[in-house]
Amino acid sequence: MDCYISLASAKVDKMHALMINPETKTLQVVQYYNDPNFKFIITNNLIIHKKSGKVLDALGGATEGAQVGLWEINGCANQEWFLNEDKTIRSQNGLCMSLEKKSDYNNQNIILAKYSQNTPQWRIVSCESSD
């Protein structure tokens, strides 16, 4: 059974989760509340946004520093994502979803970066039927 999920930080006390900013269509981490912009489905290494039907994409290519946002499915490698045992979310070339600034989790853009001790860890926090 497929289900819609939310991806939350595994490290901070408050509930912070990945959300699509409805204005910029980019991925951010913000304090969680019940909103469709927080819901995704993962299938065939794609992370599909529930509300728009678009997929998470390394905008401009899967390179270090690239911002993560929404794009139409096009079959390119920069739309493939892997949830790893170390709780990182990695692109097809091994770069991790990370915070644009290293200070605070709230209202941060998500970019691709090399793995480090400060790489955010993520966990699945909810599941609702996609039927």
VOSELUM-25078 format. One record per residue (C-alpha): x, y, z; residue number from 1. Coordinates in nm, 2 decimals. Layout:
REM residues N
<xx=X | yy=Y | zz=Z | num=NUM>
...
This chain:
REM residues 131
<xx=0.00 | yy=0.00 | zz=0.00 | num=1>
<xx=0.13 | yy=0.34 | zz=-0.09 | num=2>
<xx=0.08 | yy=0.62 | zz=0.16 | num=3>
<xx=0.14 | yy=0.99 | zz=0.19 | num=4>
<xx=0.41 | yy=1.08 | zz=0.44 | num=5>
<xx=0.57 | yy=1.37 | zz=0.62 | num=6>
<xx=0.94 | yy=1.39 | zz=0.66 | num=7>
<xx=1.05 | yy=1.54 | zz=0.99 | num=8>
<xx=1.38 | yy=1.63 | zz=1.15 | num=9>
<xx=1.51 | yy=1.34 | zz=1.36 | num=10>
<xx=1.74 | yy=1.57 | zz=1.57 | num=11>
<xx=1.55 | yy=1.88 | zz=1.70 | num=12>
<xx=1.31 | yy=1.90 | zz=1.99 | num=13>
<xx=1.03 | yy=2.08 | zz=1.81 | num=14>
<xx=0.85 | yy=1.92 | zz=1.53 | num=15>
<xx=1.02 | yy=2.05 | zz=1.21 | num=16>
<xx=0.94 | yy=1.89 | zz=0.88 | num=17>
<xx=1.00 | yy=1.93 | zz=0.51 | num=18>
<xx=0.74 | yy=2.15 | zz=0.34 | num=19>
<xx=0.70 | yy=2.30 | zz=-0.01 | num=20>
<xx=0.68 | yy=2.68 | zz=0.01 | num=21>
<xx=0.37 | yy=2.75 | zz=-0.19 | num=22>
<xx=0.51 | yy=3.08 | zz=-0.33 | num=23>
<xx=0.86 | yy=2.98 | zz=-0.43 | num=24>
<xx=0.79 | yy=2.60 | zz=-0.49 | num=25>
<xx=1.12 | yy=2.53 | zz=-0.31 | num=26>
<xx=1.17 | yy=2.28 | zz=-0.03 | num=27>
<xx=1.20 | yy=2.42 | zz=0.32 | num=28>
<xx=1.21 | yy=2.29 | zz=0.68 | num=29>
<xx=0.96 | yy=2.47 | zz=0.90 | num=30>
<xx=0.77 | yy=2.40 | zz=1.22 | num=31>
<xx=0.51 | yy=2.13 | zz=1.13 | num=32>
<xx=0.14 | yy=2.19 | zz=1.11 | num=33>
<xx=-0.14 | yy=2.00 | zz=0.93 | num=34>
<xx=-0.11 | yy=2.12 | zz=0.58 | num=35>
<xx=-0.10 | yy=1.94 | zz=0.24 | num=36>
<xx=0.23 | yy=2.11 | zz=0.15 | num=37>
<xx=0.39 | yy=1.87 | zz=0.41 | num=38>
<xx=0.27 | yy=1.55 | zz=0.24 | num=39>
<xx=0.47 | yy=1.34 | zz=0.00 | num=40>
<xx=0.46 | yy=0.99 | zz=-0.15 | num=41>
<xx=0.78 | yy=0.80 | zz=-0.22 | num=42>
<xx=0.77 | yy=0.56 | zz=-0.51 | num=43>
<xx=1.04 | yy=0.43 | zz=-0.75 | num=44>
<xx=1.30 | yy=0.67 | zz=-0.59 | num=45>
<xx=1.07 | yy=0.97 | zz=-0.66 | num=46>
<xx=0.94 | yy=1.19 | zz=-0.38 | num=47>
<xx=0.60 | yy=1.32 | zz=-0.51 | num=48>
<xx=0.43 | yy=1.62 | zz=-0.36 | num=49>
<xx=0.07 | yy=1.53 | zz=-0.27 | num=50>
<xx=-0.08 | yy=1.87 | zz=-0.35 | num=51>
<xx=0.09 | yy=1.94 | zz=-0.68 | num=52>
<xx=0.17 | yy=1.60 | zz=-0.82 | num=53>
<xx=0.52 | yy=1.73 | zz=-0.90 | num=54>
<xx=0.84 | yy=1.57 | zz=-0.78 | num=55>
<xx=1.13 | yy=1.69 | zz=-0.57 | num=56>
<xx=1.41 | yy=1.80 | zz=-0.80 | num=57>
<xx=1.76 | yy=1.93 | zz=-0.75 | num=58>
<xx=1.69 | yy=2.25 | zz=-0.94 | num=59>
<xx=1.96 | yy=2.32 | zz=-1.20 | num=60>
<xx=2.11 | yy=1.97 | zz=-1.16 | num=61>
<xx=2.23 | yy=1.75 | zz=-0.87 | num=62>
<xx=2.54 | yy=1.96 | zz=-0.78 | num=63>
<xx=2.66 | yy=2.08 | zz=-0.44 | num=64>
<xx=2.46 | yy=2.39 | zz=-0.33 | num=65>
<xx=2.17 | yy=2.32 | zz=-0.57 | num=66>
<xx=1.83 | yy=2.41 | zz=-0.42 | num=67>
<xx=1.57 | yy=2.14 | zz=-0.39 | num=68>
<xx=1.22 | yy=2.23 | zz=-0.52 | num=69>
<xx=0.93 | yy=2.10 | zz=-0.74 | num=70>
<xx=0.94 | yy=2.01 | zz=-1.10 | num=71>
<xx=0.74 | yy=1.80 | zz=-1.35 | num=72>
<xx=0.86 | yy=1.44 | zz=-1.37 | num=73>
<xx=1.11 | yy=1.42 | zz=-1.65 | num=74>
<xx=1.31 | yy=1.10 | zz=-1.57 | num=75>
<xx=1.64 | yy=1.28 | zz=-1.50 | num=76>
<xx=1.87 | yy=1.16 | zz=-1.22 | num=77>
<xx=1.83 | yy=1.48 | zz=-1.03 | num=78>
<xx=1.48 | yy=1.36 | zz=-0.93 | num=79>
<xx=1.60 | yy=1.04 | zz=-0.78 | num=80>
<xx=1.61 | yy=1.02 | zz=-0.39 | num=81>
<xx=1.72 | yy=0.76 | zz=-0.14 | num=82>
<xx=1.62 | yy=0.74 | zz=0.23 | num=83>
<xx=1.92 | yy=0.58 | zz=0.38 | num=84>
<xx=1.97 | yy=0.38 | zz=0.70 | num=85>
<xx=2.17 | yy=0.67 | zz=0.84 | num=86>
<xx=1.85 | yy=0.88 | zz=0.81 | num=87>
<xx=1.99 | yy=1.10 | zz=0.54 | num=88>
<xx=1.80 | yy=1.17 | zz=0.22 | num=89>
<xx=2.05 | yy=1.15 | zz=-0.07 | num=90>
<xx=2.04 | yy=1.23 | zz=-0.44 | num=91>
<xx=2.13 | yy=0.98 | zz=-0.70 | num=92>
<xx=2.50 | yy=1.10 | zz=-0.69 | num=93>
<xx=2.52 | yy=1.08 | zz=-0.31 | num=94>
<xx=2.47 | yy=1.44 | zz=-0.21 | num=95>
<xx=2.25 | yy=1.49 | zz=0.10 | num=96>
<xx=1.95 | yy=1.71 | zz=0.16 | num=97>
<xx=2.09 | yy=1.97 | zz=0.39 | num=98>
<xx=2.01 | yy=2.31 | zz=0.54 | num=99>
<xx=2.12 | yy=2.62 | zz=0.34 | num=100>
<xx=2.24 | yy=2.78 | zz=0.66 | num=101>
<xx=2.38 | yy=2.58 | zz=0.95 | num=102>
<xx=2.22 | yy=2.79 | zz=1.23 | num=103>
<xx=1.85 | yy=2.71 | zz=1.29 | num=104>
<xx=1.61 | yy=2.46 | zz=1.14 | num=105>
<xx=1.31 | yy=2.70 | zz=1.11 | num=106>
<xx=1.24 | yy=2.85 | zz=0.76 | num=107>
<xx=1.55 | yy=2.70 | zz=0.61 | num=108>
<xx=1.58 | yy=2.63 | zz=0.24 | num=109>
<xx=1.70 | yy=2.28 | zz=0.15 | num=110>
<xx=2.00 | yy=2.24 | zz=-0.07 | num=111>
<xx=2.23 | yy=1.95 | zz=-0.17 | num=112>
<xx=2.56 | yy=1.92 | zz=0.02 | num=113>
<xx=2.83 | yy=1.66 | zz=0.09 | num=114>
<xx=2.77 | yy=1.45 | zz=0.40 | num=115>
<xx=2.91 | yy=1.58 | zz=0.73 | num=116>
<xx=2.84 | yy=1.54 | zz=1.10 | num=117>
<xx=2.59 | yy=1.82 | zz=1.07 | num=118>
<xx=2.39 | yy=1.67 | zz=0.79 | num=119>
<xx=2.03 | yy=1.67 | zz=0.89 | num=120>
<xx=1.86 | yy=1.34 | zz=0.97 | num=121>
<xx=1.50 | yy=1.28 | zz=0.87 | num=122>
<xx=1.23 | yy=1.04 | zz=0.98 | num=123>
<xx=0.88 | yy=0.95 | zz=0.85 | num=124>
<xx=0.62 | yy=1.09 | zz=1.09 | num=125>
<xx=0.29 | yy=1.01 | zz=0.94 | num=126>
<xx=0.12 | yy=0.79 | zz=0.69 | num=127>
<xx=-0.22 | yy=0.83 | zz=0.53 | num=128>
<xx=-0.37 | yy=0.62 | zz=0.25 | num=129>
<xx=-0.31 | yy=0.75 | zz=-0.10 | num=130>
<xx=-0.63 | yy=0.57 | zz=-0.22 | num=131>
